[in-house]
Amino acid sequence: MALWRKLLSASALLFAPLWLHAAEVRTHLVLGAQPVAGFQYYAGKRVWDDLKVGDMLALVREPDNAHDPKAVRVEWHGEKLGYVPHAGNDAVARLLDKGIKVSGRIINLHPGRSHWQRIVFEVMVDE
């Protein structure tokens, strides 16, 4: 083996722990996937062309919501897209009420589907 290859291998081993420590390690627990409820009533149509699979979504608790005391709003860049569906919002609301960081991420966009199936997102608990 050439001397320069030996030196490169040795320096890579020497500095590898620095590279490993420099990277930020984040884990997410995915709770499941669901559509955005109420898409047709909020900003979804207006921002549709800007949405991308992989985009992060904010999940914001609305305990004073007149229609559902467990309501969780779904936002993209501060724009209200709709809500976590009623059937799945109890667990998300409880986590948010306990101060646990919960977010969403778009996993599917269906342009030709009904408003109920346009945006599918996964709910994640951030650690």
C-alpha positions as CSV (number, residue, x, y, z in Angstrom):
1,M,0.0,0.0,0.0
2,A,1.3,3.4,-0.9
3,L,2.5,5.6,2.0
4,W,-0.1,8.3,1.3
5,R,-2.9,5.7,1.5
6,K,-1.6,4.5,4.9
7,L,-1.4,8.1,6.2
8,L,-4.9,8.8,4.9
9,S,-6.3,5.7,6.6
10,A,-4.5,6.5,9.8
11,S,-5.8,10.1,9.9
12,A,-9.3,9.0,9.1
13,L,-9.2,6.7,12.1
14,L,-7.7,9.4,14.3
15,F,-10.4,12.0,13.4
16,A,-13.4,9.7,13.0
17,P,-14.5,10.1,16.6
18,L,-14.6,13.9,16.1
19,W,-16.8,13.5,13.0
20,L,-19.2,11.2,15.0
21,H,-19.4,13.7,17.9
22,A,-19.9,16.7,15.6
23,A,-23.1,15.3,14.0
24,E,-26.3,16.0,15.8
25,V,-28.3,12.9,16.5
26,R,-32.1,13.3,16.7
27,T,-34.6,10.5,17.0
28,H,-38.3,10.6,16.2
29,L,-41.0,8.2,17.3
30,V,-43.6,8.0,14.5
31,L,-47.1,7.6,15.9
32,G,-48.8,7.0,12.6
33,A,-50.0,8.6,9.4
34,Q,-53.3,10.4,8.7
35,P,-54.8,12.9,6.4
36,V,-55.2,16.6,7.2
37,A,-58.9,17.2,8.2
38,G,-60.6,20.4,6.9
39,F,-58.1,21.0,4.1
40,Q,-60.8,22.6,1.9
41,Y,-61.6,25.3,4.5
42,Y,-58.1,26.7,5.2
43,A,-54.9,27.7,3.3
44,G,-54.3,24.3,1.7
45,K,-55.6,25.3,-1.7
46,R,-53.7,28.5,-1.7
47,V,-50.3,27.0,-0.8
48,W,-50.8,23.7,-2.5
49,D,-48.1,24.3,-5.2
50,D,-45.5,25.1,-2.6
51,L,-46.0,22.0,-0.4
52,K,-43.4,19.2,-0.7
53,V,-43.2,15.6,0.6
54,G,-40.9,15.8,3.6
55,D,-42.0,19.3,4.7
56,M,-42.3,19.7,8.4
57,L,-45.6,20.6,9.9
58,A,-46.3,22.3,13.3
59,L,-49.0,20.7,15.4
60,V,-50.6,23.4,17.6
61,R,-53.0,22.6,20.5
62,E,-56.3,24.4,20.5
63,P,-57.9,23.6,23.9
64,D,-60.5,26.4,23.6
65,N,-61.8,25.1,20.2
66,A,-65.6,25.4,20.3
67,H,-66.1,22.3,18.1
68,D,-63.5,19.9,19.7
69,P,-61.8,20.4,23.1
70,K,-59.0,18.0,21.9
71,A,-58.4,20.0,18.6
72,V,-54.8,20.1,17.2
73,R,-54.2,22.5,14.4
74,V,-51.8,21.5,11.5
75,E,-49.7,24.4,10.2
76,W,-47.1,24.7,7.4
77,H,-44.9,27.8,7.6
78,G,-47.5,29.5,9.8
79,E,-50.3,28.8,7.4
80,K,-53.2,26.8,8.8
81,L,-53.8,23.7,6.6
82,G,-56.4,22.1,8.8
83,Y,-56.5,19.7,11.8
84,V,-55.4,16.3,13.1
85,P,-58.6,14.2,12.4
86,H,-60.9,13.9,15.4
87,A,-60.4,10.1,15.4
88,G,-56.6,10.5,16.0
89,N,-56.3,13.8,18.0
90,D,-56.8,12.5,21.5
91,A,-53.3,11.0,21.9
92,V,-51.7,14.0,20.2
93,A,-53.6,16.4,22.4
94,R,-52.5,14.6,25.5
95,L,-48.9,14.6,24.5
96,L,-48.9,18.3,23.7
97,D,-50.8,19.1,27.0
98,K,-47.9,17.3,28.8
99,G,-45.4,19.6,27.1
100,I,-44.0,16.8,24.9
101,K,-42.7,18.1,21.5
102,V,-44.9,16.6,18.7
103,S,-44.6,17.6,15.0
104,G,-45.7,16.4,11.7
105,R,-44.1,15.7,8.3
106,I,-45.9,15.4,4.9
107,I,-45.5,11.9,3.5
108,N,-47.9,12.0,0.6
109,L,-49.6,14.7,-1.6
110,H,-52.5,13.6,-3.8
111,P,-53.4,16.3,-6.3
112,G,-56.3,14.4,-7.9
113,R,-58.0,13.1,-4.7
114,S,-60.8,14.5,-2.6
115,H,-60.0,17.2,-0.1
116,W,-60.0,14.6,2.6
117,Q,-57.1,12.7,1.1
118,R,-55.0,15.6,-0.4
119,I,-52.3,15.8,2.3
120,V,-51.2,12.7,4.3
121,F,-48.8,13.4,7.2
122,E,-47.1,11.4,9.9
123,V,-47.1,12.5,13.5
124,M,-43.8,12.3,15.3
125,V,-42.7,12.6,18.9
126,D,-39.3,14.4,18.9
127,E,-36.7,13.3,21.4
